[in-house]
Amino acid sequence: MANPRHRHTPSRRDKRRANWFKVATPTFVECPECKEPKLPHRVCPNCGTYKGRKFLEVEE
Ligand SMILES: [Zn+2]
């Protein structure tokens, strides 16, 4: 069976874990319609548009 030969040092362990916090941080882009921050590749929850088309009815 493949097993780790040596225990990694705490600094090596921590360097590995330092990366996944970057992935867990949510990314936001500016909506081209209303300039609000929104998730990329998603319909904007503020104005309900994506790629210049309206997908959701938003109460004004
Ligand atoms: Zn918007």
N, CA, C, O and the ligand as a Tripos MOL2 file, in Angstrom:
@<TRIPOS>MOLECULE
protein
  241   239    61     0     0
PROTEIN
NO_CHARGES

@<TRIPOS>ATOM
      1 N           0.8370   -1.1990    0.0000 N.3       1 MET1
      2 CA          0.0000    0.0000    0.0000 C.3       1 MET1
      3 C           0.8710    1.2460    0.0000 C.2       1 MET1
      4 O           1.9080    1.2860    0.6620 O.2       1 MET1
      5 N           0.4510    2.2550   -0.7360 N.am      2 ALA2
      6 CA          1.1930    3.5200   -0.7480 C.3       2 ALA2
      7 C           0.9500    4.2640    0.5570 C.2       2 ALA2
      8 O          -0.1860    4.5910    0.9030 O.2       2 ALA2
      9 N           2.0090    4.5170    1.2540 N.am      3 ASN3
     10 CA          1.9220    5.2200    2.5270 C.3       3 ASN3
     11 C           2.9500    6.3370    2.5680 C.2       3 ASN3
     12 O           3.9960    6.2220    1.9290 O.2       3 ASN3
     13 N           2.6880    7.4130    3.2980 N.am      4 PRO4
     14 CA          3.7150    8.4480    3.4240 C.3       4 PRO4
     15 C           4.9190    7.9170    4.1940 C.2       4 PRO4
     16 O           4.7640    7.3130    5.2550 O.2       4 PRO4
     17 N           6.1050    8.1390    3.6650 N.am      5 ARG5
     18 CA          7.3110    7.6150    4.2970 C.3       5 ARG5
     19 C           7.7120    8.4450    5.5020 C.2       5 ARG5
     20 O           8.2080    7.9140    6.4960 O.2       5 ARG5
     21 N           7.4970    9.7410    5.4090 N.am      6 HIS6
     22 CA          7.9250   10.6280    6.4860 C.3       6 HIS6
     23 C           6.7890   11.5680    6.8460 C.2       6 HIS6
     24 O           5.9710   11.9380    6.0030 O.2       6 HIS6
     25 N           6.7580   11.9410    8.0990 N.am      7 ARG7
     26 CA          5.8040   12.9330    8.5640 C.3       7 ARG7
     27 C           6.2570   14.3040    8.0470 C.2       7 ARG7
     28 O           7.4330   14.6540    8.1380 O.2       7 ARG7
     29 N           5.2860   15.0890    7.4920 N.am      8 HIS8
     30 CA          5.6340   16.4350    7.0140 C.3       8 HIS8
     31 C           5.8070   17.3770    8.1950 C.2       8 HIS8
     32 O           5.1830   17.1910    9.2400 O.2       8 HIS8
     33 N           6.6370   18.3670    8.0350 N.am      9 THR9
     34 CA          6.8540   19.3570    9.0850 C.3       9 THR9
     35 C           5.6180   20.2480    9.2220 C.2       9 THR9
     36 O           4.8630   20.3900    8.2600 O.2       9 THR9
     37 N           5.3920   20.8530   10.4000 N.am     10 PRO10
     38 CA          4.2450   21.7660   10.5530 C.3      10 PRO10
     39 C           4.2480   22.8960    9.5370 C.2      10 PRO10
     40 O           3.1850   23.3030    9.0680 O.2      10 PRO10
     41 N           5.4320   23.4150    9.1840 N.am     11 SER11
     42 CA          5.4610   24.5270    8.2250 C.3      11 SER11
     43 C           5.0260   24.0520    6.8470 C.2      11 SER11
     44 O           4.3560   24.7910    6.1250 O.2      11 SER11
     45 N           5.3940   22.8320    6.4720 N.am     12 ARG12
     46 CA          4.9730   22.2930    5.1780 C.3      12 ARG12
     47 C           3.4570   22.0470    5.1650 C.2      12 ARG12
     48 O           2.7880   22.3180    4.1680 O.2      12 ARG12
     49 N           2.9310   21.5370    6.2660 N.am     13 ARG13
     50 CA          1.4880   21.3370    6.4020 C.3      13 ARG13
     51 C           0.7480   22.6740    6.2830 C.2      13 ARG13
     52 O          -0.2570   22.7730    5.5790 O.2      13 ARG13
     53 N           1.2570   23.7050    6.9810 N.am     14 ASP14
     54 CA          0.5850   25.0010    6.9890 C.3      14 ASP14
     55 C           0.6660   25.7010    5.6360 C.2      14 ASP14
     56 O          -0.2610   26.4050    5.2360 O.2      14 ASP14
     57 N           1.7920   25.5000    4.9270 N.am     15 LYS15
     58 CA          1.9120   26.0860    3.5850 C.3      15 LYS15
     59 C           0.8750   25.4840    2.6460 C.2      15 LYS15
     60 O           0.3220   26.1820    1.7970 O.2      15 LYS15
     61 N           0.6130   24.2020    2.7950 N.am     16 ARG16
     62 CA         -0.4110   23.5540    1.9720 C.3      16 ARG16
     63 C          -1.7890   24.1230    2.3050 C.2      16 ARG16
     64 O          -2.5750   24.4200    1.4050 O.2      16 ARG16
     65 N          -2.0810   24.2750    3.5920 N.am     17 ARG17
     66 CA         -3.4090   24.7550    3.9990 C.3      17 ARG17
     67 C          -3.6140   26.2470    3.7250 C.2      17 ARG17
     68 O          -4.7500   26.7180    3.6660 O.2      17 ARG17
     69 N          -2.5240   26.9830    3.5610 N.am     18 ALA18
     70 CA         -2.6480   28.4190    3.2790 C.3      18 ALA18
     71 C          -3.3700   28.6530    1.9650 C.2      18 ALA18
     72 O          -3.9710   29.7100    1.7760 O.2      18 ALA18
     73 N          -3.3230   27.6730    1.0360 N.am     19 ASN19
     74 CA         -3.9410   27.8520   -0.2670 C.3      19 ASN19
     75 C          -5.4450   27.7090   -0.2430 C.2      19 ASN19
     76 O          -6.1320   28.4140   -0.9830 O.2      19 ASN19
     77 N          -6.0030   26.7950    0.6030 N.am     20 TRP20
     78 CA         -7.4330   26.5800    0.4350 C.3      20 TRP20
     79 C          -8.2920   27.6780    0.9980 C.2      20 TRP20
     80 O          -9.4890   27.7180    0.7140 O.2      20 TRP20
     81 N          -7.7300   28.5730    1.7870 N.am     21 PHE21
     82 CA         -8.5070   29.7320    2.2150 C.3      21 PHE21
     83 C          -8.7700   30.6720    1.0380 C.2      21 PHE21
     84 O          -9.8090   31.3290    0.9800 O.2      21 PHE21
     85 N          -7.8310   30.7290    0.1140 N.am     22 LYS22
     86 CA         -8.0210   31.5600   -1.0840 C.3      22 LYS22
     87 C          -9.1770   31.0250   -1.9120 C.2      22 LYS22
     88 O          -9.9650   31.8020   -2.4510 O.2      22 LYS22
     89 N          -9.2870   29.6940   -2.0180 N.am     23 VAL23
     90 CA        -10.3660   29.0830   -2.7930 C.3      23 VAL23
     91 C         -11.6940   29.2970   -2.0970 C.2      23 VAL23
     92 O         -12.7080   29.5160   -2.7600 O.2      23 VAL23
     93 N         -11.7120   29.2390   -0.7410 N.am     24 ALA24
     94 CA        -12.9570   29.3660    0.0050 C.3      24 ALA24
     95 C         -13.4860   30.7970    0.0120 C.2      24 ALA24
     96 O         -14.6640   31.0100    0.3000 O.2      24 ALA24
     97 N         -12.6450   31.7790   -0.2960 N.am     25 THR25
     98 CA        -13.0730   33.1710   -0.3290 C.3      25 THR25
     99 C         -13.9500   33.4060   -1.5560 C.2      25 THR25
    100 O         -13.4970   33.1610   -2.6740 O.2      25 THR25
    101 N         -15.1910   33.8720   -1.3860 N.am     26 PRO26
    102 CA        -16.0420   34.0670   -2.5440 C.3      26 PRO26
    103 C         -15.5430   35.1940   -3.4500 C.2      26 PRO26
    104 O         -15.0870   36.2370   -2.9810 O.2      26 PRO26
    105 N         -15.6420   34.9560   -4.7540 N.am     27 THR27
    106 CA        -15.2130   35.9400   -5.7460 C.3      27 THR27
    107 C         -16.4180   36.7670   -6.1790 C.2      27 THR27
    108 O         -17.5100   36.2290   -6.3590 O.2      27 THR27
    109 N         -16.2250   38.0590   -6.3440 N.am     28 PHE28
    110 CA        -17.2950   38.9250   -6.8120 C.3      28 PHE28
    111 C         -16.8380   39.7040   -8.0380 C.2      28 PHE28
    112 O         -15.6790   40.1050   -8.1450 O.2      28 PHE28
    113 N         -17.7670   39.9080   -8.9540 N.am     29 VAL29
    114 CA        -17.5130   40.7770  -10.1000 C.3      29 VAL29
    115 C         -18.5600   41.8870  -10.0930 C.2      29 VAL29
    116 O         -19.6190   41.7500   -9.4810 O.2      29 VAL29
    117 N         -18.2520   42.9870  -10.7810 N.am     30 GLU30
    118 CA        -19.1960   44.0950  -10.8370 C.3      30 GLU30
    119 C         -20.2380   43.8290  -11.9180 C.2      30 GLU30
    120 O         -19.8980   43.5050  -13.0560 O.2      30 GLU30
    121 N         -21.5070   43.9690  -11.5490 N.am     31 CYS31
    122 CA        -22.5800   43.7900  -12.5230 C.3      31 CYS31
    123 C         -22.5300   44.9160  -13.5620 C.2      31 CYS31
    124 O         -22.4690   46.0840  -13.1780 O.2      31 CYS31
    125 N         -22.5550   44.6050  -14.8700 N.am     32 PRO32
    126 CA        -22.5000   45.6750  -15.8880 C.3      32 PRO32
    127 C         -23.7690   46.5180  -15.9270 C.2      32 PRO32
    128 O         -23.7360   47.6430  -16.4250 O.2      32 PRO32
    129 N         -24.8930   46.0030  -15.4130 N.am     33 GLU33
    130 CA        -26.1590   46.7450  -15.4360 C.3      33 GLU33
    131 C         -26.2710   47.7220  -14.2710 C.2      33 GLU33
    132 O         -26.5440   48.9050  -14.4750 O.2      33 GLU33
    133 N         -26.0600   47.2250  -13.0360 N.am     34 CYS34
    134 CA        -26.3360   48.0550  -11.8670 C.3      34 CYS34
    135 C         -25.0930   48.3480  -11.0300 C.2      34 CYS34
    136 O         -25.1770   49.0340  -10.0120 O.2      34 CYS34
    137 N         -23.9210   47.8200  -11.4630 N.am     35 LYS35
    138 CA        -22.6380   48.0690  -10.8060 C.3      35 LYS35
    139 C         -22.5430   47.5090   -9.3860 C.2      35 LYS35
    140 O         -21.6510   47.8800   -8.6240 O.2      35 LYS35
    141 N         -23.4640   46.6180   -9.0380 N.am     36 GLU36
    142 CA        -23.4120   45.9610   -7.7370 C.3      36 GLU36
    143 C         -22.4870   44.7440   -7.8250 C.2      36 GLU36
    144 O         -22.3670   44.1440   -8.8930 O.2      36 GLU36
    145 N         -21.8280   44.3670   -6.7120 N.am     37 PRO37
    146 CA        -21.0300   43.1290   -6.7520 C.3      37 PRO37
    147 C         -21.9360   41.9130   -6.8430 C.2      37 PRO37
    148 O         -22.9390   41.8190   -6.1360 O.2      37 PRO37
    149 N         -21.5760   40.9880   -7.7130 N.am     38 LYS38
    150 CA        -22.3540   39.7550   -7.8770 C.3      38 LYS38
    151 C         -21.4050   38.6060   -8.1360 C.2      38 LYS38
    152 O         -20.2210   38.8240   -8.3910 O.2      38 LYS38
    153 N         -21.9170   37.3650   -8.0720 N.am     39 LEU39
    154 CA        -21.0830   36.2060   -8.3620 C.3      39 LEU39
    155 C         -20.8620   36.0960   -9.8680 C.2      39 LEU39
    156 O         -21.7890   36.3280  -10.6440 O.2      39 LEU39
    157 N         -19.6440   35.7440  -10.2930 N.am     40 PRO40
    158 CA        -19.4050   35.6130  -11.7350 C.3      40 PRO40
    159 C         -20.1990   34.4490  -12.3420 C.2      40 PRO40
    160 O         -20.4120   33.4330  -11.6810 O.2      40 PRO40
    161 N         -20.6260   34.5930  -13.5740 N.am     41 HIS41
    162 CA        -21.3900   33.5890  -14.3390 C.3      41 HIS41
    163 C         -22.7250   33.2640  -13.6780 C.2      41 HIS41
    164 O         -23.2460   32.1580  -13.8230 O.2      41 HIS41
    165 N         -23.2810   34.2480  -12.9400 N.am     42 ARG42
    166 CA        -24.5950   34.0630  -12.3180 C.3      42 ARG42
    167 C         -25.4610   35.2690  -12.6640 C.2      42 ARG42
    168 O         -24.9580   36.3660  -12.9040 O.2      42 ARG42
    169 N         -26.7910   35.0390  -12.6850 N.am     43 VAL43
    170 CA        -27.7260   36.1420  -12.8520 C.3      43 VAL43
    171 C         -27.5650   37.0770  -11.6470 C.2      43 VAL43
    172 O         -27.4610   36.6190  -10.5100 O.2      43 VAL43
    173 N         -27.5450   38.3820  -11.9050 N.am     44 CYS44
    174 CA        -27.3780   39.3490  -10.8290 C.3      44 CYS44
    175 C         -28.6100   39.3430   -9.9320 C.2      44 CYS44
    176 O         -29.7190   39.5250  -10.4330 O.2      44 CYS44
    177 N         -28.4550   39.1390   -8.6060 N.am     45 PRO45
    178 CA        -29.6230   39.1250   -7.7300 C.3      45 PRO45
    179 C         -30.2330   40.5040   -7.5270 C.2      45 PRO45
    180 O         -31.3720   40.6140   -7.0730 O.2      45 PRO45
    181 N         -29.4910   41.5590   -7.8580 N.am     46 ASN46
    182 CA        -29.9770   42.9200   -7.6450 C.3      46 ASN46
    183 C         -30.8990   43.3830   -8.7740 C.2      46 ASN46
    184 O         -31.9710   43.9300   -8.5120 O.2      46 ASN46
    185 N         -30.4850   43.1640  -10.0460 N.am     47 CYS47
    186 CA        -31.2920   43.6330  -11.1710 C.3      47 CYS47
    187 C         -31.8310   42.4850  -12.0270 C.2      47 CYS47
    188 O         -32.6160   42.7250  -12.9450 O.2      47 CYS47
    189 N         -31.4250   41.2450  -11.7450 N.am     48 GLY48
    190 CA        -31.9880   40.0790  -12.4340 C.3      48 GLY48
    191 C         -31.5430   39.9000  -13.8730 C.2      48 GLY48
    192 O         -32.2280   39.2320  -14.6460 O.2      48 GLY48
    193 N         -30.3990   40.4870  -14.2550 N.am     49 THR49
    194 CA        -29.9500   40.3410  -15.6400 C.3      49 THR49
    195 C         -28.6470   39.5520  -15.7080 C.2      49 THR49
    196 O         -27.8830   39.4860  -14.7460 O.2      49 THR49
    197 N         -28.4180   38.9530  -16.8830 N.am     50 TYR50
    198 CA        -27.1450   38.3020  -17.1770 C.3      50 TYR50
    199 C         -26.9110   38.4010  -18.6690 C.2      50 TYR50
    200 O         -27.8040   38.1000  -19.4610 O.2      50 TYR50
    201 N         -25.7160   38.8200  -19.0590 N.am     51 LYS51
    202 CA        -25.3460   39.0240  -20.4690 C.3      51 LYS51
    203 C         -26.3580   39.9300  -21.1920 C.2      51 LYS51
    204 O         -26.7060   39.6930  -22.3490 O.2      51 LYS51
    205 N         -26.8230   40.9750  -20.4800 N.am     52 GLY52
    206 CA        -27.7040   41.9520  -21.0920 C.3      52 GLY52
    207 C         -29.1440   41.5100  -21.2420 C.2      52 GLY52
    208 O         -29.9570   42.2620  -21.7800 O.2      52 GLY52
    209 N         -29.4980   40.2880  -20.7740 N.am     53 ARG53
    210 CA        -30.8790   39.8020  -20.8590 C.3      53 ARG53
    211 C         -31.4620   39.6900  -19.4590 C.2      53 ARG53
    212 O         -30.7500   39.4050  -18.4970 O.2      53 ARG53
    213 N         -32.7810   39.9210  -19.3590 N.am     54 LYS54
    214 CA        -33.4470   39.8810  -18.0600 C.3      54 LYS54
    215 C         -33.9640   38.4720  -17.7930 C.2      54 LYS54
    216 O         -34.6820   37.9010  -18.6130 O.2      54 LYS54
    217 N         -33.5970   37.9190  -16.6440 N.am     55 PHE55
    218 CA        -34.0150   36.5590  -16.2980 C.3      55 PHE55
    219 C         -34.9420   36.5300  -15.0940 C.2      55 PHE55
    220 O         -35.7610   35.6200  -14.9660 O.2      55 PHE55
    221 N         -34.8260   37.5000  -14.2210 N.am     56 LEU56
    222 CA        -35.6370   37.5160  -13.0090 C.3      56 LEU56
    223 C         -36.3950   38.8310  -12.9210 C.2      56 LEU56
    224 O         -35.8920   39.8820  -13.3190 O.2      56 LEU56
    225 N         -37.6060   38.7590  -12.3990 N.am     57 GLU57
    226 CA        -38.3500   39.9870  -12.1150 C.3      57 GLU57
    227 C         -37.9600   40.4710  -10.7230 C.2      57 GLU57
    228 O         -38.1450   39.7630   -9.7340 O.2      57 GLU57
    229 N         -37.4180   41.6820  -10.6590 N.am     58 VAL58
    230 CA        -36.9600   42.2300   -9.3830 C.3      58 VAL58
    231 C         -37.8810   43.3640   -8.9820 C.2      58 VAL58
    232 O         -38.1600   44.2640   -9.7740 O.2      58 VAL58
    233 N         -38.3480   43.3130   -7.7440 N.am     59 GLU59
    234 CA        -39.1750   44.4030   -7.2170 C.3      59 GLU59
    235 C         -38.3360   45.6640   -7.0580 C.2      59 GLU59
    236 O         -37.2480   45.6350   -6.4820 O.2      59 GLU59
    237 N         -38.8560   46.7620   -7.5750 N.am     60 GLU60
    238 CA        -38.0960   48.0140   -7.5010 C.3      60 GLU60
    239 C         -38.2550   48.6540   -6.1240 C.2      60 GLU60
    240 O         -37.6880   49.7170   -5.8680 O.2      60 GLU60
    241 ZN        -27.1790   43.9630  -11.6080 Zn       61 ZN61
@<TRIPOS>BOND
     1     1     2 1
     2     2     3 1
     3     3     4 2
     4     3     5 am
     5     5     6 1
     6     6     7 1
     7     7     8 2
     8     7     9 am
     9     9    10 1
    10    10    11 1
    11    11    12 2
    12    11    13 am
    13    13    14 1
    14    14    15 1
    15    15    16 2
    16    15    17 am
    17    17    18 1
    18    18    19 1
    19    19    20 2
    20    19    21 am
    21    21    22 1
    22    22    23 1
    23    23    24 2
    24    23    25 am
    25    25    26 1
    26    26    27 1
    27    27    28 2
    28    27    29 am
    29    29    30 1
    30    30    31 1
    31    31    32 2
    32    31    33 am
    33    33    34 1
    34    34    35 1
    35    35    36 2
    36    35    37 am
    37    37    38 1
    38    38    39 1
    39    39    40 2
    40    39    41 am
    41    41    42 1
    42    42    43 1
    43    43    44 2
    44    43    45 am
    45    45    46 1
    46    46    47 1
    47    47    48 2
    48    47    49 am
    49    49    50 1
    50    50    51 1
    51    51    52 2
    52    51    53 am
    53    53    54 1
    54    54    55 1
    55    55    56 2
    56    55    57 am
    57    57    58 1
    58    58    59 1
    59    59    60 2
    60    59    61 am
    61    61    62 1
    62    62    63 1
    63    63    64 2
    64    63    65 am
    65    65    66 1
    66    66    67 1
    67    67    68 2
    68    67    69 am
    69    69    70 1
    70    70    71 1
    71    71    72 2
    72    71    73 am
    73    73    74 1
    74    74    75 1
    75    75    76 2
    76    75    77 am
    77    77    78 1
    78    78    79 1
    79    79    80 2
    80    79    81 am
    81    81    82 1
    82    82    83 1
    83    83    84 2
    84    83    85 am
    85    85    86 1
    86    86    87 1
    87    87    88 2
    88    87    89 am
    89    89    90 1
    90    90    91 1
    91    91    92 2
    92    91    93 am
    93    93    94 1
    94    94    95 1
    95    95    96 2
    96    95    97 am
    97    97    98 1
    98    98    99 1
    99    99   100 2
   100    99   101 am
   101   101   102 1
   102   102   103 1
   103   103   104 2
   104   103   105 am
   105   105   106 1
   106   106   107 1
   107   107   108 2
   108   107   109 am
   109   109   110 1
   110   110   111 1
   111   111   112 2
   112   111   113 am
   113   113   114 1
   114   114   115 1
   115   115   116 2
   116   115   117 am
   117   117   118 1
   118   118   119 1
   119   119   120 2
   120   119   121 am
   121   121   122 1
   122   122   123 1
   123   123   124 2
   124   123   125 am
   125   125   126 1
   126   126   127 1
   127   127   128 2
   128   127   129 am
   129   129   130 1
   130   130   131 1
   131   131   132 2
   132   131   133 am
   133   133   134 1
   134   134   135 1
   135   135   136 2
   136   135   137 am
   137   137   138 1
   138   138   139 1
   139   139   140 2
   140   139   141 am
   141   141   142 1
   142   142   143 1
   143   143   144 2
   144   143   145 am
   145   145   146 1
   146   146   147 1
   147   147   148 2
   148   147   149 am
   149   149   150 1
   150   150   151 1
   151   151   152 2
   152   151   153 am
   153   153   154 1
   154   154   155 1
   155   155   156 2
   156   155   157 am
   157   157   158 1
   158   158   159 1
   159   159   160 2
   160   159   161 am
   161   161   162 1
   162   162   163 1
   163   163   164 2
   164   163   165 am
   165   165   166 1
   166   166   167 1
   167   167   168 2
   168   167   169 am
   169   169   170 1
   170   170   171 1
   171   171   172 2
   172   171   173 am
   173   173   174 1
   174   174   175 1
   175   175   176 2
   176   175   177 am
   177   177   178 1
   178   178   179 1
   179   179   180 2
   180   179   181 am
   181   181   182 1
   182   182   183 1
   183   183   184 2
   184   183   185 am
   185   185   186 1
   186   186   187 1
   187   187   188 2
   188   187   189 am
   189   189   190 1
   190   190   191 1
   191   191   192 2
   192   191   193 am
   193   193   194 1
   194   194   195 1
   195   195   196 2
   196   195   197 am
   197   197   198 1
   198   198   199 1
   199   199   200 2
   200   199   201 am
   201   201   202 1
   202   202   203 1
   203   203   204 2
   204   203   205 am
   205   205   206 1
   206   206   207 1
   207   207   208 2
   208   207   209 am
   209   209   210 1
   210   210   211 1
   211   211   212 2
   212   211   213 am
   213   213   214 1
   214   214   215 1
   215   215   216 2
   216   215   217 am
   217   217   218 1
   218   218   219 1
   219   219   220 2
   220   219   221 am
   221   221   222 1
   222   222   223 1
   223   223   224 2
   224   223   225 am
   225   225   226 1
   226   226   227 1
   227   227   228 2
   228   227   229 am
   229   229   230 1
   230   230   231 1
   231   231   232 2
   232   231   233 am
   233   233   234 1
   234   234   235 1
   235   235   236 2
   236   235   237 am
   237   237   238 1
   238   238   239 1
   239   239   240 2
@<TRIPOS>SUBSTRUCTURE
     1 MET1         2 RESIDUE 1 A MET
     2 ALA2         6 RESIDUE 1 A ALA
     3 ASN3        10 RESIDUE 1 A ASN
     4 PRO4        14 RESIDUE 1 A PRO
     5 ARG5        18 RESIDUE 1 A ARG
     6 HIS6        22 RESIDUE 1 A HIS
     7 ARG7        26 RESIDUE 1 A ARG
     8 HIS8        30 RESIDUE 1 A HIS
     9 THR9        34 RESIDUE 1 A THR
    10 PRO10       38 RESIDUE 1 A PRO
    11 SER11       42 RESIDUE 1 A SER
    12 ARG12       46 RESIDUE 1 A ARG
    13 ARG13       50 RESIDUE 1 A ARG
    14 ASP14       54 RESIDUE 1 A ASP
    15 LYS15       58 RESIDUE 1 A LYS
    16 ARG16       62 RESIDUE 1 A ARG
    17 ARG17       66 RESIDUE 1 A ARG
    18 ALA18       70 RESIDUE 1 A ALA
    19 ASN19       74 RESIDUE 1 A ASN
    20 TRP20       78 RESIDUE 1 A TRP
    21 PHE21       82 RESIDUE 1 A PHE
    22 LYS22       86 RESIDUE 1 A LYS
    23 VAL23       90 RESIDUE 1 A VAL
    24 ALA24       94 RESIDUE 1 A ALA
    25 THR25       98 RESIDUE 1 A THR
    26 PRO26      102 RESIDUE 1 A PRO
    27 THR27      106 RESIDUE 1 A THR
    28 PHE28      110 RESIDUE 1 A PHE
    29 VAL29      114 RESIDUE 1 A VAL
    30 GLU30      118 RESIDUE 1 A GLU
    31 CYS31      122 RESIDUE 1 A CYS
    32 PRO32      126 RESIDUE 1 A PRO
    33 GLU33      130 RESIDUE 1 A GLU
    34 CYS34      134 RESIDUE 1 A CYS
    35 LYS35      138 RESIDUE 1 A LYS
    36 GLU36      142 RESIDUE 1 A GLU
    37 PRO37      146 RESIDUE 1 A PRO
    38 LYS38      150 RESIDUE 1 A LYS
    39 LEU39      154 RESIDUE 1 A LEU
    40 PRO40      158 RESIDUE 1 A PRO
    41 HIS41      162 RESIDUE 1 A HIS
    42 ARG42      166 RESIDUE 1 A ARG
    43 VAL43      170 RESIDUE 1 A VAL
    44 CYS44      174 RESIDUE 1 A CYS
    45 PRO45      178 RESIDUE 1 A PRO
    46 ASN46      182 RESIDUE 1 A ASN
    47 CYS47      186 RESIDUE 1 A CYS
    48 GLY48      190 RESIDUE 1 A GLY
    49 THR49      194 RESIDUE 1 A THR
    50 TYR50      198 RESIDUE 1 A TYR
    51 LYS51      202 RESIDUE 1 A LYS
    52 GLY52      206 RESIDUE 1 A GLY
    53 ARG53      210 RESIDUE 1 A ARG
    54 LYS54      214 RESIDUE 1 A LYS
    55 PHE55      218 RESIDUE 1 A PHE
    56 LEU56      222 RESIDUE 1 A LEU
    57 GLU57      226 RESIDUE 1 A GLU
    58 VAL58      230 RESIDUE 1 A VAL
    59 GLU59      234 RESIDUE 1 A GLU
    60 GLU60      238 RESIDUE 1 A GLU
    61 ZN61       241 GROUP 0 **** ****
